[in-house]
Amino acid sequence: MYPICKARARQDRKAIVQVSERGAAAFFDLLTGLELFEVVESALPPYRKRQYFPTETLSMFLAQALSADRSCQKVVNDRSVKRLVLGLPPGSTHTGAYCRARKRLPVEMIHTLARHAGEAVSARAPAAWHWRGHPVRLVDGTIITMPDTVANQTAYPQPRSQKPGLGFPPCRIVGLICLGSGAVLNASMGACRGKGSDEQSMLRSILDTLKPGDVLLGDAFYATYFLLCSLRERGVDGVFEQHGSRQRTTDFNQGQHLGPRDHLIVLPKPALKPDWMSQADFDQAPKTLTVRELHTCGKTRVTTLLCPKQTDKAALRALYRDRWHVELDLRNIKTTLGRERVSSLTPEMAIKEIWVYLLAYTLIRSMMAQAAWLTHQRPRQISFKHSVQIWLAWSPYANDGQSDIHSELFVLIAQQKVGNRPGRIEPRAVKRRPKCYPMLTKSRAEAREIVMKNGHPKKLK
């Protein structure tokens, strides 16, 4: 199911950038191991002979994404030491050439690799990892902040409620994640203000990622008439929490009764055209839509899975509980990988940095999927953080002659399992208090002038 071809991996590495002569990071093995050699080759931009080739730069960028010290200096130092150990000229430890090489990497290349890697991992998922034979796709949104620069503020303006100089530019990300493997299939990124910045609009831009037979699982942001119509046209089913405005008005005495607090109801098309929708699309939308509403676990769910015999209420209740995995996946990307904020000073590099982290996350998930298959488990049973730690512990010892991933490594990855704690509830609060310093209520330049004039303020008690 997850074949490992050592000869093919060595051949691909040599054909692309002669890795054995340059000591590129072992992350490149995962790209070729996923049979993405053709994708890598087609996505490579035209380049001349430089100190950092595009594939080596991407490999270093990926290794930088998983390092505890994510500075460019760290990854350049690691490269120089590795070349020295291999008997090659170490090169300069200055970061200028590497930073310029990162800037030359096209974001479309990284996006294409991330998307194809996610599709490759998901396509290899055994049927047992799916829900009743249907691949389930999780959808949710999150926000990542950027450094407060003029360029970032222009492209991703901060909320109007924050004073200039006090906030950080936020980037909204809406992602599609495979429930079975945990791989990121696609993502859409944009500002948090302005037309098309809501999660629904961003999801519509990546709906083509879904295939007939898929099941889309999301929260109450997505339970709208036109999205359900779009899913039905694509042959995709949806399971969502009922929109807040309808939670209070759902009347189970209406429609076709299926069971206790479970019915089919015909929704009419909204009278007003949404701003994002063209008049032609609005006119072509069906005038009515039949959906199923059911009340379970204290909430009302809405779904296009209409047959109670094929999908009973208990099955839908168990399926919707799995929606929480997308929250854990976003936590792994933002907290475990440390991407709650990016460090790039321009919007172009910030988006590129986010895609590199999504690609690194999916490559780790690919190893977890292989480990789960070899040990007859499910990927969701294996600890993501443990997998990252095993990879970081192993990668420094990999060299060009022995850098293929061994089955023993997958066994180590599969040893640590996550706890099974259904229904766990934790307060969204922190116990550890922050340091006793006042909040910054002025721009940093103004605050600096006040300190120079009056000295530092006293700590809060």
C-alpha positions in Angstrom: 0.0 0.0 0.0 2.9 2.3 0.8 5.8 0.9 -1.2 9.3 2.2 -0.5 11.6 1.9 -3.5 15.2 2.6 -2.4 16.7 2.4 -5.9 14.0 4.7 -7.4 14.6 7.2 -4.6 18.4 7.3 -5.1 17.9 7.6 -8.9 15.4 10.5 -8.5 17.7 12.4 -6.1 20.6 12.1 -8.4 18.6 13.1 -11.5 17.3 16.2 -10.0 20.1 18.0 -8.0 22.8 15.4 -7.4 22.0 15.3 -3.8 25.0 13.0 -3.0 27.3 15.9 -4.0 25.4 18.6 -2.1 24.1 16.9 1.0 20.5 18.1 0.7 18.2 17.6 3.7 16.6 14.1 4.0 13.1 15.6 3.6 13.6 15.3 -0.1 13.3 11.5 0.3 9.7 11.9 1.4 8.9 13.8 -1.8 10.3 11.1 -4.0 9.0 8.4 -1.8 5.5 9.7 -2.4 6.2 9.3 -6.2 6.1 13.0 -6.6 9.2 13.1 -8.8 7.3 14.1 -11.9 5.5 16.8 -10.0 8.7 18.1 -8.5 10.4 18.1 -11.9 7.5 19.9 -13.7 7.1 22.5 -11.0 10.8 23.4 -10.9 11.4 27.0 -12.2 14.2 27.7 -14.7 17.4 28.1 -12.8 21.1 28.4 -13.3 23.9 26.8 -11.3 24.0 28.5 -7.9 25.1 27.7 -4.4 21.5 26.7 -3.5 19.5 24.8 -6.1 15.7 25.0 -5.9 15.2 21.5 -4.6 17.9 21.9 -2.0 16.4 25.2 -1.0 13.0 23.6 -0.5 14.5 20.8 1.5 16.2 23.2 3.8 13.1 25.3 4.1 11.1 22.1 5.1 13.8 21.2 7.6 13.7 24.7 9.0 9.9 24.4 9.4 10.3 21.5 11.9 13.4 22.7 13.7 13.0 24.1 17.3 15.3 26.9 16.2 13.6 28.1 13.0 16.2 30.8 12.1 17.8 30.8 8.7 21.2 30.8 10.4 20.5 27.4 12.0 19.6 25.7 8.7 22.6 27.2 6.9 24.9 26.1 9.7 23.5 22.6 9.5 24.2 22.5 5.8 27.7 23.7 6.2 28.5 21.1 8.9 26.9 18.3 6.9 29.0 19.2 3.8 32.1 19.3 6.0 31.3 15.8 7.4 30.8 14.5 3.8 34.2 15.9 2.8 32.7 18.7 0.6 33.5 22.4 0.7 31.4 23.7 3.5 30.6 27.1 1.9 29.8 30.3 3.7 27.7 30.4 6.8 26.2 33.8 5.9 22.4 33.5 5.3 22.1 36.0 2.4 22.4 33.5 -0.4 19.9 31.1 1.3 17.4 33.9 1.9 17.6 35.0 -1.7 17.2 31.4 -2.8 14.0 31.1 -0.7 12.7 34.2 -2.3 13.2 32.8 -5.8 11.1 29.7 -5.0 7.7 30.1 -6.7 4.8 29.8 -4.3 2.9 27.9 -7.0 5.6 25.1 -6.9 5.2 24.7 -3.1 1.4 24.8 -3.4 1.4 22.2 -6.1 3.6 19.9 -4.1 1.6 20.3 -0.9 -1.7 19.6 -2.8 -0.3 16.5 -4.6 1.3 15.2 -1.5 -2.0 15.4 0.4 -3.8 13.7 -2.5 -1.2 10.9 -2.7 -1.5 10.2 1.0 -5.3 10.2 0.9 -5.5 8.1 -2.2 -3.4 5.3 -0.5 -5.7 5.2 2.5 -7.3 1.8 2.9 -11.1 1.5 2.8 -11.1 0.8 6.6 -9.9 4.3 7.2 -13.0 5.7 5.5 -16.5 6.2 6.8 -18.8 3.5 5.4 -16.8 3.5 2.2 -16.9 7.3 1.8 -13.8 9.5 2.2 -14.6 12.2 4.7 -13.1 15.7 4.3 -12.9 18.0 7.2 -13.2 21.8 6.7 -12.4 24.6 9.1 -10.8 28.0 9.3 -8.1 29.5 11.4 -6.1 32.7 11.6 -2.3 33.2 11.5 -0.7 36.5 12.3 2.2 38.2 10.5 4.8 40.8 11.4 3.5 44.3 11.6 5.1 45.7 8.4 3.6 48.2 5.9 3.5 45.6 3.2 1.8 43.0 5.4 -0.7 45.6 6.7 -1.6 46.6 3.2 -2.4 43.1 2.0 -3.8 41.8 5.3 -5.2 44.7 7.3 -5.7 44.3 11.0 -9.2 44.8 12.6 -10.4 48.4 12.7 -11.0 48.0 16.5 -7.2 48.0 17.0 -5.1 51.2 16.9 -2.4 51.5 14.3 0.9 50.0 15.5 -0.8 47.8 18.2 -2.1 44.9 16.1 -0.7 42.4 13.7 -1.9 41.6 10.2 -4.1 38.4 10.3 -4.3 35.9 7.5 -7.3 33.6 7.4 -6.8 30.0 6.3 -9.5 27.6 5.3 -8.3 24.1 4.8 -9.6 20.7 3.6 -8.2 17.8 5.6 -8.6 14.1 5.0 -10.2 12.5 8.1 -8.7 9.1 7.5 -5.0 10.1 7.0 -4.9 13.6 8.4 -3.3 15.0 5.3 -4.0 18.6 4.1 -5.7 18.3 0.7 -5.9 22.0 -0.2 -6.2 25.4 1.5 -7.3 28.9 0.7 -5.7 32.0 2.2 -6.8 35.6 2.3 -7.4 38.7 4.4 -9.9 38.8 7.3 -11.5 42.0 6.0 -13.2 42.9 2.7 -15.3 41.1 0.1 -14.6 37.3 -0.1 -12.8 37.2 3.2 -15.4 34.9 4.9 -14.8 31.2 5.3 -17.7 30.3 2.9 -16.2 32.3 0.1 -12.7 30.8 0.7 -14.1 27.3 0.7 -15.9 27.9 -2.6 -12.5 28.6 -4.2 -11.2 25.1 -3.4 -14.4 23.1 -3.8 -13.0 21.4 -6.9 -10.7 19.4 -4.5 -13.8 17.4 -3.5 -14.7 14.4 -5.6 -18.0 12.5 -6.0 -18.7 10.2 -3.1 -16.8 12.4 -0.6 -18.5 13.6 2.6 -17.7 17.1 3.8 -17.8 17.6 7.6 -17.9 21.1 9.1 -19.3 23.4 11.7 -22.2 25.8 11.6 -20.4 28.3 9.4 -21.0 26.1 6.3 -24.7 25.0 6.7 -26.0 27.4 4.1 -28.4 26.8 1.2 -26.1 27.6 -1.7 -23.2 25.6 -0.3 -25.4 22.5 0.1 -26.6 23.0 -3.5 -23.0 23.2 -4.7 -22.2 20.0 -2.9 -25.2 18.2 -4.3 -24.2 19.2 -7.9 -20.7 17.7 -7.3 -22.1 14.5 -5.9 -20.7 15.3 -2.4 -22.6 14.9 0.8 -22.4 17.3 3.7 -22.8 17.0 7.5 -22.8 20.3 9.4 -24.1 21.8 12.6 -27.2 23.8 12.0 -26.7 27.5 11.4 -27.2 29.5 14.6 -30.2 31.4 13.2 -32.1 28.2 12.5 -31.1 26.3 15.7 -33.9 28.1 17.6 -36.5 27.9 14.9 -36.2 24.3 13.7 -39.6 22.6 14.1 -39.5 18.8 13.9 -43.3 18.7 13.6 -42.9 19.9 10.0 -41.6 18.0 7.0 -41.4 14.2 6.7 -41.0 12.5 10.0 -38.1 10.0 10.2 -37.8 9.4 13.9 -37.6 11.3 17.2 -36.4 14.8 16.4 -35.3 13.6 12.9 -37.0 14.7 9.7 -36.7 15.7 6.1 -37.6 19.3 5.2 -37.7 21.2 1.9 -35.8 24.5 2.0 -36.8 27.3 -0.4 -34.2 29.3 -2.2 -33.4 32.6 -0.5 -35.2 35.6 -2.0 -32.1 37.8 -2.0 -29.0 37.1 -4.1 -25.8 37.0 -2.1 -23.2 39.7 -3.0 -20.6 37.1 -4.0 -23.0 35.3 -6.4 -23.6 36.3 -10.0 -27.1 36.8 -11.2 -26.8 33.9 -13.7 -25.7 31.5 -11.0 -28.5 32.7 -8.7 -31.1 32.1 -11.5 -29.7 28.6 -12.2 -29.8 27.6 -8.5 -32.6 25.1 -7.7 -35.7 26.7 -6.2 -35.9 24.1 -3.4 -33.5 21.8 -1.6 -34.4 18.8 0.5 -32.2 18.3 3.6 -32.3 16.2 6.7 -32.3 17.8 10.2 -31.8 15.8 13.3 -31.2 16.7 16.9 -28.4 14.9 18.8 -25.9 15.8 21.5 -27.8 18.9 22.3 -27.4 20.4 18.8 -29.2 20.2 15.5 -27.3 18.8 12.6 -28.2 19.3 8.9 -27.1 16.8 6.2 -27.7 15.8 2.7 -27.6 12.1 3.7 -31.4 11.6 3.6 -31.9 7.9 4.0 -32.3 6.9 7.7 -31.8 3.2 6.8 -28.4 3.8 5.1 -27.2 6.4 7.7 -29.1 6.2 10.9 -29.0 8.8 13.6 -26.4 7.0 15.7 -24.0 6.8 12.7 -24.3 10.5 12.0 -23.8 11.4 15.7 -20.6 9.3 15.7 -19.4 10.9 12.5 -19.9 14.4 13.7 -17.9 13.7 16.8 -14.9 13.1 14.4 -15.2 16.7 13.3 -13.1 17.6 16.4 -10.1 16.1 14.6 -9.8 19.2 12.4 -9.4 21.3 15.5 -6.5 19.0 16.6 -5.0 19.1 13.2 -5.0 22.9 13.2 -3.5 22.8 16.7 -0.7 20.6 15.4 0.1 23.0 12.6 -0.1 26.1 14.7 1.2 25.0 18.1 3.2 21.7 17.6 4.9 23.1 14.5 4.9 26.6 16.0 3.1 28.5 13.2 0.7 30.6 15.2 2.6 33.5 13.6 4.9 33.6 10.6 8.2 35.6 10.5 8.2 36.8 6.9 8.2 40.6 6.4 6.4 40.6 3.1 3.0 39.0 2.2 4.5 37.0 -0.7 7.1 35.3 1.6 4.5 34.9 4.4 2.1 32.9 2.1 5.1 30.9 0.9 6.1 30.2 4.5 2.6 29.0 5.3 2.5 26.6 2.4 5.9 25.2 3.4 4.5 24.4 6.8 1.4 22.8 5.3 3.7 20.7 3.1 5.9 19.7 6.1 2.8 18.8 8.1 1.5 16.5 5.2 4.9 14.8 4.8 4.9 14.0 8.5 1.3 12.7 8.1 2.6 10.5 5.2 5.1 8.8 7.5 2.3 8.3 10.1 0.1 6.7 7.5 2.8 4.3 6.5 3.5 3.5 10.1 -0.2 2.9 10.8 -0.5 0.6 7.8 2.5 -1.4 8.7 1.4 -1.8 12.3 -2.4 -2.4 11.5 -3.6 0.8 13.1 -5.2 4.0 12.1 -3.2 7.2 11.7 -5.4 9.0 14.1 -4.2 6.6 16.9 -0.6 7.8 16.5 0.8 10.9 18.2 1.7 13.7 15.7 4.2 15.3 18.1 5.9 12.0 18.7 6.3 11.5 15.0 7.9 14.9 14.6 10.3 14.1 17.4 11.3 10.8 15.9 11.9 12.4 12.5 14.1 15.1 14.0 16.0 12.6 16.0 16.6 10.4 13.0 17.3 13.0 10.2 20.8 14.1 11.5 22.1 10.6 11.2 20.8 10.1 7.6 23.3 10.4 4.9 23.2 10.1 1.2 24.0 6.4 1.2 21.6 5.4 4.0 18.9 8.1 3.9 16.0 5.8 2.9 13.4 5.4 5.6 13.5 2.0 7.1 10.5 0.0 8.5 12.1 0.2 11.9 11.6 3.9 11.9 7.9 3.4 11.2 7.7 1.0 14.1 9.1 3.7 16.4 6.6 6.2 15.1 3.7 3.8 15.8 4.7 3.1 19.3 3.3 6.2 21.0 -0.5 6.4 20.7 -2.8 9.3 21.6 -5.3 8.8 24.4 -8.9 7.9 23.6 -10.9 10.4 25.6 -14.4 10.7 24.1 -16.4 13.7 25.3 -13.5 15.4 26.9 -14.2 19.0 27.9 -11.6 21.5 28.9 -12.0 25.2 29.8 -10.6 27.7 27.2 -8.5 29.4 29.8 -4.8 29.5 30.9 -3.6 28.9 34.4 -0.1 30.4 34.1 -0.1 34.2 34.5 1.8 36.4 32.1 4.6 38.6 33.3 3.5 41.7 35.2 4.1 44.3 32.5 1.5 46.7 31.3 -0.1 46.3 27.8 1.4 48.3 24.9 -1.3 50.9 24.2 0.7 53.1 21.9 2.9 52.4 18.8 6.3 51.2 19.6 7.9 54.4 18.4 5.8 56.5 20.7 6.4 54.2 23.6 10.1 54.3 23.0 10.2 58.1 23.2 8.2 58.1 26.5 10.7 55.6 27.9 13.7 57.8 26.9 12.0 60.8 28.5 10.5 59.3 31.7 12.2 55.9 32.1 10.6 52.5 32.2 7.3 52.2 34.1 7.1 50.1 37.2 5.8 46.5 37.0 2.2 45.8 37.8 1.6 44.2 41.2 
